[in-house]
Amino acid sequence: MDSNDPLVPIGTIHTPFQTKEEAPIQGVFALSATGTVIIREELEPGLKDIDGFTHLILIYRFDRCPGRIGLVKPMLLDDAPHGILASRNPMRPNRIGLTVVRYLRRERNVIGIGGVDMLDNTPLLDVKPYVPRFDSFPEASEGWFSGKNDRPKPPGRG
């Protein structure tokens, strides 16, 4: 792979969720849901020293998402319409997803993870360690998410 190549999956994410209706809105709502990441064997050396982290950032492709359906729409946690780029909705222009998961274990090129929210057999584009010093901003504003209560997925959304 070189920098001029298109995005090529580096592995596959396996979870218990076969449909978007089964998958939680966010991984934080399913902390007990576990899965595995299988990294392509030739990339296993790139996992050196990953064992010291408690959380990982997974970047993946929403491969079963129908694509962009409106730039402003009601969201999972709110019935009012919001801009797609001001949301976590999977129907994004480039259909790229991001989830912070718990790192559970690794055996060679297979990583056990917890707090999954993606569908089974999701193409993995990248893995990054979650580093609280770099990735946590406790003073950050939640924007329109502020004050929105967790709720089940409304039918036909997300």
C-alpha positions as CSV (number, residue, x, y, z in Angstrom):
1,M,0.0,0.0,0.0
2,D,1.3,3.5,-0.7
3,S,-0.2,6.9,-0.1
4,N,-1.7,7.1,-3.6
5,D,-3.8,4.0,-3.1
6,P,-7.5,4.2,-2.4
7,L,-8.6,3.2,1.1
8,V,-8.1,-0.5,1.4
9,P,-9.4,-2.4,4.5
10,I,-6.7,-3.6,6.8
11,G,-9.0,-6.2,8.4
12,T,-12.6,-7.1,9.4
13,I,-14.6,-6.4,12.5
14,H,-16.8,-9.2,13.8
15,T,-19.7,-8.5,16.1
16,P,-23.0,-10.2,17.2
17,F,-25.0,-7.6,15.2
18,Q,-26.3,-8.7,11.8
19,T,-28.7,-5.8,11.1
20,K,-28.7,-2.1,11.9
21,E,-31.8,-2.7,14.0
22,E,-29.8,-5.0,16.3
23,A,-26.8,-2.7,16.6
24,P,-26.8,-0.1,19.4
25,I,-26.8,3.7,18.6
26,Q,-23.3,3.9,20.0
27,G,-20.9,1.4,21.6
28,V,-21.2,3.1,25.0
29,F,-24.8,1.9,25.1
30,A,-23.6,-1.8,24.7
31,L,-20.5,-2.0,26.9
32,S,-21.0,-5.7,27.4
33,A,-21.3,-6.4,23.6
34,T,-18.0,-8.0,22.5
35,G,-16.4,-8.7,19.1
36,T,-13.2,-9.3,17.4
37,V,-11.0,-7.5,14.9
38,I,-9.1,-9.6,12.5
39,I,-6.1,-7.7,11.0
40,R,-4.7,-8.9,7.7
41,E,-1.8,-11.3,8.6
42,E,0.9,-9.3,6.8
43,L,0.0,-6.3,9.0
44,E,0.4,-8.1,12.3
45,P,3.8,-6.5,13.0
46,G,2.0,-3.2,13.2
47,L,0.2,-4.4,16.3
48,K,3.4,-4.4,18.3
49,D,2.9,-2.7,21.7
50,I,-0.9,-2.4,21.4
51,D,-1.3,-4.5,24.5
52,G,-0.6,-1.5,26.8
53,F,-3.8,0.3,25.8
54,T,-7.2,-0.1,27.4
55,H,-9.2,1.4,24.5
56,L,-8.7,1.6,20.7
57,I,-10.2,3.9,18.0
58,L,-11.6,1.8,15.1
59,I,-12.1,3.6,11.8
60,Y,-14.3,1.6,9.4
61,R,-16.5,1.7,6.4
62,F,-20.3,1.7,6.6
63,D,-20.4,-0.8,3.8
64,R,-24.1,-1.7,4.1
65,C,-25.3,1.9,4.5
66,P,-27.3,3.0,1.5
67,G,-25.3,6.2,1.3
68,R,-26.2,9.8,1.7
69,I,-30.0,10.3,2.2
70,G,-30.4,14.0,2.8
71,L,-28.0,16.4,4.4
72,V,-30.5,17.4,7.1
73,K,-32.7,14.8,8.8
74,P,-34.1,13.7,12.2
75,M,-31.5,11.8,14.2
76,L,-31.6,8.8,16.5
77,L,-31.6,10.8,19.7
78,D,-33.7,13.7,18.5
79,D,-36.7,14.0,16.2
80,A,-35.7,17.5,15.1
81,P,-33.7,17.6,11.9
82,H,-29.9,18.2,12.2
83,G,-27.1,18.4,9.6
84,I,-25.6,15.1,8.8
85,L,-22.1,16.5,9.5
86,A,-23.3,17.6,13.0
87,S,-24.3,14.0,13.8
88,R,-23.0,10.5,14.2
89,N,-25.5,9.1,11.6
90,P,-24.0,6.4,9.3
91,M,-25.5,8.0,6.1
92,R,-22.5,10.2,5.6
93,P,-20.9,11.5,2.3
94,N,-18.0,9.0,2.6
95,R,-19.7,6.4,4.8
96,I,-16.8,6.3,7.3
97,G,-17.5,5.3,10.9
98,L,-15.5,5.7,14.1
99,T,-16.0,3.9,17.4
100,V,-13.9,3.9,20.6
101,V,-13.8,0.3,21.9
102,R,-12.4,-1.5,24.9
103,Y,-9.2,-3.5,24.2
104,L,-9.7,-6.9,25.7
105,R,-6.9,-9.1,24.4
106,R,-4.8,-10.0,21.4
107,E,-3.7,-13.3,19.9
108,R,-1.5,-12.7,16.9
109,N,-3.6,-10.7,14.4
110,V,-6.9,-11.1,16.3
111,I,-8.0,-8.5,18.8
112,G,-10.8,-9.0,21.3
113,I,-12.9,-5.8,21.8
114,G,-15.8,-4.6,23.9
115,G,-18.4,-1.9,23.5
116,V,-19.1,-2.7,19.8
117,D,-21.8,-1.0,17.8
118,M,-20.9,-1.9,14.2
119,L,-22.3,-4.7,12.1
120,D,-20.7,-8.1,11.7
121,N,-18.1,-8.3,8.9
122,T,-17.5,-4.5,8.8
123,P,-14.4,-3.6,6.8
124,L,-11.8,-2.0,9.1
125,L,-9.8,0.9,7.6
126,D,-7.6,1.7,10.6
127,V,-6.8,1.2,14.3
128,K,-5.4,3.9,16.5
129,P,-4.7,3.8,20.3
130,Y,-7.0,5.9,22.4
131,V,-4.8,8.1,24.4
132,P,-6.7,10.1,27.1
133,R,-4.0,12.9,27.1
134,F,-4.7,13.5,23.4
135,D,-8.3,12.3,22.9
136,S,-10.3,13.4,26.0
137,F,-11.6,16.9,26.3
138,P,-13.8,16.9,29.5
139,E,-14.7,20.6,28.9
140,A,-16.1,19.9,25.4
141,S,-19.6,20.9,24.6
142,E,-22.1,18.3,23.3
143,G,-23.9,20.7,20.9
144,W,-27.4,19.7,20.1
145,F,-26.8,16.3,21.9
146,S,-26.8,18.1,25.2
147,G,-29.9,17.2,27.3
148,K,-31.0,14.5,24.8
149,N,-31.9,11.3,26.7
150,D,-30.8,7.9,25.5
151,R,-33.6,6.1,23.8
152,P,-34.2,3.1,21.6
153,K,-33.7,3.6,17.9
154,P,-36.8,5.1,16.3
155,P,-38.0,2.7,13.5
156,G,-36.4,3.5,10.1
157,R,-33.6,5.6,11.4
158,G,-29.8,5.0,11.4
